[in-house]
Every structure is written in structure tokens, then in C-alpha cells.
Amino acid sequence: MQKSSRIIVFLIFISLVFVSCTFNDSNNIVNPPNTTLPTNPLPVNSAINQENIIKLSWQYSGADSFTVYFDTQNPPQKIIKKNLTQNSITTFAAGNSTTYYWKVSAKFKNSSSVEGPIWKFTTKPGSTSSAGYIINSYGITTFAPNIIRALFQVSDLNNKGISNLMTSDFEVYEDGKKISSTESLLNISKKESNYFVFNTVLMIDNSTSITDDDGSNLAEIKTAAKNFVASMFSQQRIAVYEFSGTVNLLLDFTPVSESAKINSAIDGIQKGARSTDLYGAVIKGASRIKQSMNADSIISGALVLFTDGDDTQSSHTLDQALSSVTNKNVYTIGLGTDLNPEIMSLIGNN
């Protein structure tokens, strides 16, 4: 009897993981008294003889997203993942007989959050994992009669995307058994070969707190924005907004290949009003970012905010602004004489 062939198509996309690091030495593990916290960690707390490549998981329901802290310092300060929507993550724990501390912060739609207890584990004394890859799945689709399509991400042990893998670098298993290459067809295609769009909103503050000088601040912002456009890849589309007392669309999403049109919109920004509807600008910009990932297409985006970080209009609240950017990429670039780094840090998650 002739066996039917399987046609398996894989899509790879690359993501950049931004990590910020601070360190705080302490020898005491402090567990919050709240009982409604992430629980049941795997590996179990104080586990020993763990592999270097390790999957961290926990139980918690009702959260909109998670932030994972992972460090050799106690308490852990290094963030290895923000805006995680599942209860697990695979990462790399370097070193032999090395103790790692980790915790999970659960974030809710109203922008409130709770931090779980600190857990720890220790790697094997003779672990030798010095190289390898981590695969994260983002969905599998099947088609009759025998086609399987999967979207996944390959990263190195530092959580950086890998772009140079070929079809010959992959093996496929079904129910624990390797699928024969003579009985199936395997094809690997990168995101550039498939439908992929990255929509970027440039939101530029032109209020008087930015522009009340000799004009150099606004000129510097325009130059920075145009340099940003020049560095973008071909699948990106740009929308340009200005905001002060109101939020105004200057150019809707335009392919980066039409850079002259985008730069013209940026150059056309002039001095605005004295009041600044910063939070309204964040809410509007975030509403333009739509994200979806499946085996057929990848649509993503980001908000890039050029501002001094002050909202002087109070038409919207900070909580409303923070809620609008949940699970969305936001970059804040500060400039001006009244820079408010605390607000910018809260809004910007990259």
C-alpha cells in the first residue's frame, strides 16, 4: 500500500527581545504574603540538577499578560520577557551548579499588577550545554488532504532571533517518531517570503514645551524621526501624527519605500499649542496597532513616541494610556527642557 506524502510548510519569524538589567544583591528570599499570586512553579522551588535549557512554568488565571524576571541575583531584576500571554517560557540558564532566581508579575487590563513569590533552582554540576536553539510555536494549521503549516520562532540561548537556518537544519517528528524525508516534503520559508507587515506609528510632540526654544529641539526631533525611517525594513509602513492640544494625522500608513512622502510629512510639522494631550496621543497611537500571528500571515506594529513626557491637558488619565498599550510595542524617545523620564518609562515598554 502506498503511503500518502505529508507536505509540511514552516514559517519562521525573527523577534528582538529587549532586556534591561539592574542588580541588587541580597541573600534573603522574600515571598509576598498575598495568596492570590502565581503558584505551582516548574521546576519546583529549590530544585537541583536542572538542565541549562529550561522551561519555566506556573499557574495563574485572570491576568492579561506576564513579566518574567530571571537572574543569578536575589531578588531577580533582569527581565527576560514582557507582555507574555502564556504561563510558560523556555530560556537558558548558563553555568554549572549555578543558582537562578525567578519570579512572575501578573498584569491586568486595568494596568494593575501583582508580583509572585521568588523561586529558585540550581543547574547540574556537570552541565555542558554551550550551544543550541530554542523553538517557540505560534500556531499550526492543517489543510486537506495532508498539508500542515506551522509558524514558529527560532532563537539562540540569548533569546536573539536566528535567520540563517536552512531546511536541512530541521527534523520533524510525529508522535515521537522522525518523519521520513522520502515520505514527506518539508519546506522552510522565512517571514520575508510570506505575507508580513509591520505598521509603525510615529507620534511627534509639537507642543510649546518642546518647541519654545530657537527651534533646535523640533529640528532635532525631525532629524531623529527621518533617521528612524531610513533604518526601517521593506515590509514596514509608517503613519505620522503630531500632537499638542489635539492629535492630528498628517500621513496614514505608507510603505517605507515612499520615504520622500513620509519625510515631507515630518518636515511639515510646525509649532503647536501650549497644552499637551500626551495620554490621548498614546491612546490614539496604540489603537492603530493591530497584531496577529498565524501560519498564513504576520501583522505587527509599534508606536514610537517623541515627547518630553508631560501631559498638561488632563483629557485622559495615565491609567487609560497604560491600559491602551498592554501587549503592544511602545518606544519612547525623550527630548525637551521639561523631560519627565518616569512617565516615559511607564509608557514605553521597549
Beta strands, then each sheet from edge to edge (+ up, - down):
strand 1: 6-12
strand 2: 39-42
strand 3: 47-50
strand 4: 53-59
strand 5: 65-71
strand 6: 79-84
strand 7: 88-92
strand 8: 99-107
strand 9: 113-115
strand 10: 119-123
strand 11: 134-143
strand 12: 147-155
strand 13: 173-174
strand 14: 177-178
strand 15: 184-190
strand 16: 195-205
strand 17: 236-243
strand 18: 247-255
strand 19: 292-293
strand 20: 297-307
strand 21: 329-334
sheet 1: 11+ 12- 1- 15-
sheet 2: 2+ 4- 7+
sheet 3: 3+ 10+ 8- 5+ 6-
sheet 4: 3+ 10+ 8- 9+
sheet 5: 13+ 14-
sheet 6: 18+ 17- 16- 20- 19+
sheet 7: 18+ 17- 16- 20- 21-
end
